[in-house]
Amino acid sequence: MRVTLIGVCVGIVGMIALGLPGSSTAAPPHESSTDMRQRLIFAPTQRDMILTEMRLMLGSVSGIVQGLAADNLSAAEKAARTSGMVHAADTDPQIKTLLPQQFLELARQTHRGFDKLADQIKAGSSRDDTLRGLAKLTGNCVACHAMYRLDEAR
């Protein structure tokens, strides 16, 4: 179990190191950059809104791991629910029109994944099953950060 929790934490750190996704205008990578992810360009306030949502999801992942480590499944469920579809409905509709369809689909899958994980925890899933669900869910985060780079319009 300890190795699994360490693996999840390493995955989260790797996810953060990969970068942050985003939106409105796609642009090629900077000529001097070896970063080949699709650049998505937003106005500063729009970029900040997306980054805030990503930090909320990362906070949910942290809360799930902390809840599991403390054997507090109620806390883990609450943390998962925080980033579910209810939160996705709060997203500014204008931002959604600026994001690539693949980005939006991955975001929907991720929000649904948080709800599914919360439902599994509530139904009494084991810690190992919950960790497997979390590993699958964070795979969406890693995929998104590997494909997209969120830049600010200048």
Buried (B, 14 or more C-beta within 10 A) or exposed (E): EEEBBEEBBEBBEBBEEBBBBBBBEEEEEEEEEEEEBBBBBBBEEBBEBBBEBBEEBBEBBBBBBBBBBEEBBEBBBBBBBBBBEEBBEEBEEEBEEBBBEEBBEBBEBBBBBBBBBBBBBBEEBEBEBBBBBBEEBBBBBBBBBBBBBBBEEE
